Amino acid sequence: MVSMTGLLIGLVGRFGKLLPQLIGLGVFAYFAFHFVQGERGVRAYAKLGQELEAAWAEEASLRDDLQIARDRVNALSAKSLDPDLLEERAQAVLNYARPKEVMIILPDSEAAGWDYQAN
């Protein structure tokens, strides 16, 4: 009967020259896997690049919205404000009319998707 110690000594004797190479291969495989799949690996870098592109697109959209808002605020300055247009918009927003005014409110055909035609 062969003892466990004898078996280990026999395996080490046979694979003694291969053992450092197997350990090296294992270490290389470990680092190669984490280089690709790791938290800071190649795949994570690619995903981060996609997120960065999306953030840049969102920033450009927000900058456009900001410029539109600034233009609307600048249009309200006293120098460029049309009093008739202001009165018309205030009446539309507040749903207000003078006592002897007649208002005909038509549906917003573009927003509602209707094709409105008067008879």
N, C-alpha and C positions, 0 to 999 in steps of 0.2 A: 504494500500500500504506500502511496506517495503522500508525503506530508504537505501541508499548505506552504510551508516555508520553502520546501524543495521546489515546489511548483513555481513560486514567485521567482526564485533564484534562476530556475530554468528559463522562464519567460524574459527576465531581464537580460540573461545571457544571450538569448536568441535575438531579442529586439533592442538590445543595448545600443547598437549603432543607429537604429531607426528612431529611438525615443526622442533625442533632441530635434530631429527633423519633424516628427509628429507634433511635438510641443510648439515648434516654430510655426507649423502649418495651422495649428489651432489658434495661436495668437494672431496670425495674419488674417484668418477667417473672421475672428472676432472684430478686429479693427476695420476690415473691409465691410462687414455687415453694418457696423455703426456709422461708417463713412457715408453709406447710402441711405440707410433707414433711420439713423439716429435723430435726436432732437435738433441737432444743428447740422444735419447731413445734407446731401444733395437734394433729396426730395423736399425737405423742409425749406431749403433755399429757393427752390422753384415755386413752391406754394407762397412763400413770402413775396416773391417777385410779382405773382398774380395779384396778391392783395394790395401791393403797392400801386400797380396799374389801376386797379379799381378805385383806390383812394385818390389818385391823380385825376381820374375822370370825374369823381364826385366833387373834388375841389374846383375843377373847371366849371362844372354845373353850378355850384354855389357862388362862384365869382360872377357868373352871368346873372344869376338871380339878384345878387347884391348890386350889380350895375343897373339892372332894371329898376330896383327899388330906389337907388340914388337918383336915377333920371326922373322917376315919378315925384320924388321929394323936391328936386330942383324945378320941376314944372309947376310946383305950387308956390314958387317965389312971387312976390308982388310984381316984379318986372314982367314975368311971362304968363301971368294968370289972366285968363279970359273970364270976365265976370259973368257973361251969359252962359258959358260952359259950366262954370262953378254952380250957378243957380240951377241949371238943368240937372246936373248930377246930384245936387243936394235934394231936389224935389224927388228924383227917382229913388234915391237911397232912403229918404225919410218918408216916402209915400205921401207927399204933401202937395197940395195945389191951392191956389187962391180961390176965393169964393165963386167968381164968375168964369173961371177957366174950365175948359172941357178937355179932359185927357182921354186919349184913345191908346190903350196899352195893347200892343200886339205881342204874341209870344216870340221869343228869340228863336227864330227858325234854325239858325246854325247850331245853337247849343242844344236845342231839344231834338233836332234831327227831323223836324217837320218841314213839309213843303207847303207854306201858307200862301194861298191865293185869295185875294178879295173878290167878292161877287160883283 
